[in-house]
Amino acid sequence: MKMITAVIKPFKVDDVRDALSQLGIQGMTLTEVKGFGRQKGHTELYRGAEYVVDFVPKAKLEVAVRDDQLEDALEAIRAAANSGKIGDGKIFVTALEQVIRIRTHESGDDAL
């Protein structure tokens, strides 16, 4: 099992969710976050004064998948989150040692 963590533009969340749902992937966690990468934020004008916005609003999506779903899920996220512009985000994949469904006590792939 793998945990996919994708940090993407907030307006791409629905597209990514729909793409993953079409693969039969159910269940994901969404967190509104702020951060920056190479773009290092941007400047904005507010009441005539210019100020620097160091952290850009992003969406962090976490999805647990079976090993055989990984490549399809990654491709779905890449395609749906891509705008072709700077700041599209990053995808991180980590090993998931154990998953337990609290209600039924199922574990491993069955808990997903």
C-alpha positions as CSV (number, residue, x, y, z in Angstrom):
1,M,0.0,0.0,0.0
2,K,1.1,3.6,-0.7
3,M,0.1,7.0,0.6
4,I,0.0,9.6,-2.1
5,T,0.2,13.2,-0.9
6,A,-0.4,15.8,-3.7
7,V,0.0,19.5,-3.1
8,I,-2.0,21.2,-5.9
9,K,-3.7,24.4,-6.9
10,P,-7.1,24.7,-5.0
11,F,-9.2,25.1,-8.2
12,K,-7.9,21.7,-9.5
13,V,-9.3,19.7,-6.5
14,D,-12.6,18.8,-8.1
15,D,-10.8,17.7,-11.3
16,V,-8.4,15.5,-9.3
17,R,-11.2,14.0,-7.2
18,D,-13.3,13.2,-10.3
19,A,-10.3,11.5,-12.0
20,L,-9.5,9.4,-8.9
21,S,-13.2,8.4,-8.5
22,Q,-13.3,7.2,-12.1
23,L,-10.5,4.8,-11.1
24,G,-12.6,3.4,-8.3
25,I,-10.5,5.1,-5.6
26,Q,-12.7,6.0,-2.7
27,G,-11.8,8.1,0.3
28,M,-9.3,10.9,0.4
29,T,-8.4,13.7,2.8
30,L,-8.2,17.3,1.7
31,T,-6.5,20.0,3.7
32,E,-6.2,23.7,2.8
33,V,-2.6,24.7,3.2
34,K,-0.2,27.5,2.3
35,G,3.3,27.2,0.9
36,F,5.7,28.1,-1.7
37,G,8.3,26.4,-3.9
38,R,10.4,27.9,-6.7
39,Q,7.8,30.6,-7.3
40,K,8.6,32.1,-3.8
41,G,5.2,33.7,-3.4
42,H,4.1,36.9,-5.2
43,T,3.3,40.6,-4.6
44,E,-0.2,42.0,-4.4
45,L,-1.6,45.5,-4.2
46,Y,-4.0,46.3,-1.3
47,R,-5.3,49.9,-0.8
48,G,-2.5,51.3,-2.9
49,A,0.2,49.6,-1.0
50,E,2.2,46.7,-2.4
51,Y,3.0,43.8,-0.2
52,V,4.6,40.4,-0.6
53,V,2.5,37.2,-0.1
54,D,5.2,34.7,1.0
55,F,2.8,31.7,1.2
56,V,0.5,30.8,-1.7
57,P,-2.8,29.0,-1.0
58,K,-2.6,25.3,-2.0
59,A,-4.7,22.1,-1.4
60,K,-3.1,19.0,0.1
61,L,-4.8,15.8,-1.0
62,E,-3.9,12.5,0.8
63,V,-5.0,9.2,-0.8
64,A,-4.2,5.7,0.4
65,V,-4.0,3.2,-2.5
66,R,-3.2,-0.5,-3.2
67,D,0.1,-1.1,-4.9
68,D,-1.6,-2.1,-8.1
69,Q,-3.5,1.2,-8.2
70,L,-0.4,3.4,-7.7
71,E,0.6,4.2,-11.3
72,D,-2.9,4.8,-12.5
73,A,-3.6,7.1,-9.6
74,L,-0.4,9.1,-10.1
75,E,-1.2,9.5,-13.8
76,A,-4.7,10.6,-13.0
77,I,-3.5,13.2,-10.5
78,R,-0.8,14.5,-12.9
79,A,-3.2,14.9,-15.8
80,A,-6.0,16.5,-13.7
81,A,-3.8,18.9,-11.7
82,N,-1.7,20.1,-14.7
83,S,-2.4,23.6,-15.8
84,G,1.0,24.0,-17.6
85,K,1.8,27.0,-15.4
86,I,4.3,27.5,-12.5
87,G,3.0,26.3,-9.2
88,D,1.0,23.3,-10.4
89,G,2.3,21.4,-7.3
90,K,4.1,18.2,-6.3
91,I,3.2,14.6,-5.7
92,F,4.8,12.6,-2.9
93,V,4.6,8.8,-2.5
94,T,5.4,7.0,0.7
95,A,5.1,3.4,1.8
96,L,2.1,2.7,4.0
97,E,2.9,-0.1,6.5
98,Q,-0.6,-0.7,8.0
99,V,-4.1,0.5,7.6
100,I,-6.9,-0.4,10.0
101,R,-10.6,0.4,9.6
102,I,-11.7,1.3,13.1
103,R,-15.4,0.2,12.8
104,T,-14.8,-3.3,11.4
105,H,-11.2,-4.0,12.4
106,E,-10.3,-4.8,8.8
107,S,-6.7,-4.2,8.0
108,G,-4.4,-3.9,5.0
109,D,-5.9,-3.6,1.5
110,D,-9.3,-4.6,2.9
111,A,-9.4,-1.5,5.1
112,L,-9.0,0.8,2.0
